[in-house]
């Protein structure tokens, strides 16, 4: 019989998703209020990019932080490139 030599059910304590390193864990929450139109646009953009809304927001924040200076204006380097 074939099933005598096959172990079909094997339970292990290390089953499931592996734990993320502490620096990769997303544990902070950023509550933001949006209008219905703003949220619909955010959903549309996420659907077009085939990513989550959270991913769109995270990438948008990262882009903002890299293209803006401390005072909220474009960095001087970008102004000179125009």
C-alpha positions as CSV (number, residue, x, y, z in Angstrom):
1,X,0.0,0.0,0.0
2,X,1.4,3.4,-1.0
3,X,0.1,5.5,2.0
4,X,1.9,3.4,4.6
5,X,5.3,4.9,3.7
6,X,4.0,8.5,3.1
7,X,3.6,10.9,6.0
8,X,0.7,13.0,4.9
9,X,0.2,15.2,8.0
10,X,3.3,16.7,9.6
11,X,2.8,19.4,12.2
12,X,5.7,21.6,13.1
13,X,6.1,24.5,15.5
14,X,7.7,26.6,12.7
15,X,4.8,26.5,10.3
16,X,3.3,29.7,9.0
17,X,4.9,33.0,7.9
18,X,8.4,33.7,9.1
19,X,8.7,36.6,11.5
20,X,10.0,39.9,10.1
21,X,13.1,41.6,11.3
22,X,12.2,44.4,13.8
23,X,13.3,47.2,11.4
24,X,10.9,45.8,8.7
25,X,7.8,45.5,10.9
26,X,5.0,48.0,10.3
27,X,3.7,48.8,13.7
28,X,2.9,52.5,13.5
29,X,-0.5,53.7,12.4
30,X,-1.1,57.0,10.6
31,X,-4.8,58.0,10.8
32,X,-5.7,60.3,7.9
33,X,-9.1,61.7,7.0
34,X,-10.0,61.8,3.3
35,X,-13.1,63.0,1.4
36,X,-15.0,60.4,-0.5
37,X,-13.6,61.7,-3.7
38,X,-10.0,61.6,-2.4
39,X,-10.4,58.1,-1.2
40,X,-12.0,57.0,-4.5
41,X,-9.0,58.5,-6.4
42,X,-6.6,56.7,-4.0
43,X,-8.4,53.4,-4.7
44,X,-8.3,54.0,-8.4
45,X,-4.6,54.7,-8.4
46,X,-3.9,51.6,-6.3
47,X,-6.0,49.4,-8.6
48,X,-4.2,50.8,-11.7
49,X,-0.8,50.1,-10.1
50,X,-2.0,46.7,-8.8
51,X,-0.8,47.5,-5.2
52,X,-2.5,48.2,-1.9
53,X,-3.7,51.6,-0.8
54,X,-1.1,51.5,2.0
55,X,1.7,50.9,-0.5
56,X,0.5,53.9,-2.6
57,X,0.5,56.1,0.6
58,X,3.9,54.9,1.8
59,X,5.5,55.5,-1.7
60,X,3.8,58.9,-1.9
61,X,5.2,59.9,1.5
62,X,8.7,58.7,0.6
63,X,8.5,60.6,-2.7
64,X,7.4,63.8,-0.9
65,X,10.2,63.5,1.7
66,X,12.9,63.1,-1.0
67,X,11.7,65.9,-3.2
68,X,10.9,68.6,-0.6
69,X,13.3,70.6,1.5
70,X,13.0,71.3,5.3
71,X,10.8,74.3,4.7
72,X,8.3,72.4,2.4
73,X,9.7,73.9,-0.9
74,X,11.5,72.0,-3.7
75,X,15.1,71.4,-3.1
76,X,17.4,73.9,-4.7
77,X,19.0,71.2,-6.8
78,X,15.6,70.5,-8.5
79,X,15.0,74.2,-9.0
80,X,18.3,74.5,-10.9
81,X,17.4,71.6,-13.2
82,X,14.3,73.3,-14.6
